[in-house]
Amino acid sequence: MKATVGGSAVQRRSVSQQEAGITVKRTVRRGSNRRKATLRRMGALTPRYSFVLNAYTEVRFTTCPGCRAKTRVRKLPLAIHTEGLGLFVLRKSCRMCIVCDMLIVHQDELEPLIRVRLRNAEGSSRPLDYLVLGTVDPLVWRRGLAGGVSFDEVLRHMADFSRHMQIEQIGRGWEPTK
């Protein structure tokens, strides 16, 4: 892959997951206050998928960082809350490990889609403040395209994420943190 920087061609190569050295960091639950906060759910469906927001543009997670199985591309409707716009549903292609139910969303692909929605609603270009809450039933998403669905109906057909995880770059490769 070649990119042009300042008029000269620069050779860019894709970095493998092992070369990048990024790992998955699970959420840590400490004390009773944290546990109470994580037990509250927004969606009525049982929580699904461990969620990872990939901030690394050079790594695409063709293998799962947790179990090393091949990930697959799935297009899922995601429930996203933003400041200024509120809750909306966006259907997005994501990497998914079906072995350990991990859903990986690439931040550099998600944020431009959110910015388009915010520009249409507000017309401003302030910094993004958003939270991906869970997945929505595809039938409800499709009905929302046709004529709109109520907020309560989205909540009835929404599944929160079972865990929000982070990824970190470490020196020796992709491994889950212990």
N, C-alpha and C positions, 0 to 999 in steps of 0.2 A: 504494500500500500504506500503510495507516495503522497506527500502533502507539500504544499508550497508555503515557505515561510520567508517573508521579506524578498521575494523574487527568485529565491533559489529553491530547487527541489530537495526535499529532505526525505530520506527513506524511513518510514514508520513500519514497525512490525507488530503483529498482534502478540500479546503476552499470554502465555499459558497460565493456568491457575497455579501450577506448582512454581513457576518462575516468579509470579507476582507475590506469592507468599501471603495470602489473605486467609483469615480464619473466621469462623462463626463464633459469636459471643452470645450466649443465652442470657435472658433477663435474670437478674438475681432477685430473689424474694427474701426480704429481711423483715422481721418483726410483724406484728399483727396489723399495723396500719397499712403496710404495703399489700398484704394479702387481701384485706377488705377492699382496697381500691381495684385489685385485679379481678375480683369475683363479680363486680358489677358489669353487666353486659348491656349493650345497646340493642343488638339484634335478637329476635325471638328464636332463631334456629340455633342448634348446638354449634359451638365454636369449631371451626375447621382451619386447617393449614397453619403452619408456622410461617410468619411473614418476615422477609428480609428485604430491606431497601438497599440496593447495590449502588453505592456512591462512586465506585471505581469504573471509569469509562473504558479502560483497556481490558477489563475482564468480563466475560459474558456468561460464565457458569454453565458450560456444556456438561459438566459433571457436578454432582451435588457436593458441597463442601462438608456436609455432615456424614454421609454414608458412601460417597464416591460412586454412586449409581448415575447413569446417564439421565440428564434432565430432558424434559420435553417442553415444547412450546404449547401453551394453552391460552386461549383468549377468554378472559373472565371479566364480568362486570364488577368493578371495584367501587365500594362506597367511600367517598372522599369528602372530608370536611375542610373548608377553607374559611379564613377570616374574610368577611365581606360578601361571600357568595353563599355560605352555608353548606348544607349537605347536597351532593349531587352524585350521580352514578356515571362512571366512565368505563367503557369496555376497552380493555387493554391486553395486548399480548404480553405474557409473562413466561418465565422459565419455571417449571414445576417438577419437583422430584416426587414421583408417585410412591416410592418406597417409604420415605419418611414424611410425606405430606408437607414439604417445604415449598413455599411460593416465593419466587425471587422476582422483584420488580426493579428495573433499571431506572435510576433516578434521572439520568440524562434523557431518557425517552418520555418519562412521565411529566416532568416539569414544563416542557413546552406545551403539552396538551392542557395542563392546568392554566398556564398563562393565557392561552387563547380564550378559555372560558372566562377568566377574570377580566380580560380586556373587553370582551363582549358585554360583561355585566357592569363594569365600573369605568373602564377607559384609562386606568392608571397602570403604571409599571413599577409598583413598589415590591419589596422583597416578598417572596412566597412564604406563607405560613399555612401549612396544610398537614393533615393527618389522614392516612389511609386506615379506615376503620375495619373493613371486612369485605366479604363478597356478597353479591345479591343474586338471587335466582334469575337465570337468564330470561325466563318467561316474563317476569316483572319488568326487567330492563327493556325487553322488546315492546311490551305494552306501553311503557313510558315514552318510547319513540313515537308511537302512533297517536296517543292522545293525552298522556300524562297520568301519573299515579300519585296518590296521596302520600304524605310523609309517613302516616301510620302503616300504609300498605308496604312501603319500602322496609320499614322496621320489622314487620311481620315476616318478611321474606329475606332477611339479612342474617348472615352468619358472621359473627365476630371472628377475629383470628385467635387461635388458641395461645399463641406466643408471638411477641414481637422480638426479633433477634437482630443483632448488629454483626457486621463483619469487620475484621481488623486485619491489617497486613502484618505478617510476622516473617521472620527471616527464613524459616525452613519449609514453608509451603502452606497449602490449604489443610487445616485440621481444625476440628471443633475445639474450643477452649475447654479446659477441664476444671 
